[in-house]
Amino acid sequence: MVKKSMFFVLAVGSIVACFSVGWADDFPATGYKWSGAYVGLNGGWTRGLSDAKTTTVFSPTGYFAQSSVPAIASAGSQSLENDNFTGGIQAGYNWQFGKAVIGGEMDFNYQGIDDSKSCTAGYPCCAPTTFTVESRVQTDWLFTVRPRIGFAMDKWLIYATGGLAVTNIKADFRFTDTFAGMYEAASVSETKAGWTVGGGIEMGIAKHWSIKSEYLYTDFGSISTTGRFSNSSFPGFVTVGANNPFNHSIDLRTHMVRIGINYLF
């Protein structure tokens, strides 16, 4: 993450230098004005982090031996992470009071996070038979609405931001084994509200234009679902397995580093 963050910082520095030389004469003599509405584009890198959990319960009349329950919980505790491109649009409004700048911004970004994990382990009771737990998480977009509070130094603006974040989280889970060919699958899709916090540096490069470098951390909490066995090489085991329901959950956190360009009206 540090190397990629440094890449974006250096990239922004290069862009700032180029625009500063080319458009220096476009600044008003009285200094850069941050007040007003703006719209813009952004692009960068995002990393999604998720902790998935699959558990079941023991029942004297169920399918699993008592020792299988903690083994399944251990295999079903999985960490997922995925890096991908992000890009989108933003719009906002600033009010400047001397060196203080306050405002609000909303944005909508593509973020194609998609990762899966699989773990196979042996049944403690019944070697050499095994079971496999699989988890997958996906999200395609991110929407945020955030106040911004900043400190202006002529054409430079340093700001902190935080607020509401919304995305759609999709998750899939599956359990299979080699003892009786048991199969369980569950899916969940939920539009989830969370929170975001971060900050950035913005630089005016002409009377109506600015560029920025920004970091945002988001947290959406977790979503969950349940499932039961639906198939087996021995159909009679499905009825017995009804006494062993599965509980699945997954959370989502993201780190986003992006650069953007704004047009100030």
HELIX and SHEET records of a PDB file:
HELIX    1   1 VAL A    2  TRP A   23  1                                  22    
HELIX    2   2 ALA A   24  ASP A   26  5                                   3    
HELIX    3   3 SER A   68  ALA A   75  1                                   8    
HELIX    4   4 GLY A  236  GLY A  241  1                                   6    
SHEET    1   A 9 GLY A  36  THR A  56  0                                        
SHEET    2   A 9 GLN A  78  PHE A  97 -1                                        
SHEET    3   A 9 ALA A 100  GLY A 122 -1                                        
SHEET    4   A 9 THR A 130  MET A 153 -1                                        
SHEET    5   A 9 TRP A 156  ASP A 177 -1                                        
SHEET    6   A 9 TYR A 183  ALA A 206 -1                                        
SHEET    7   A 9 TRP A 209  GLY A 227 -1                                        
SHEET    8   A 9 PHE A 246  LEU A 264 -1                                        
SHEET    9   A 9 GLY A  36  THR A  56 -1                                        
END                                                                             
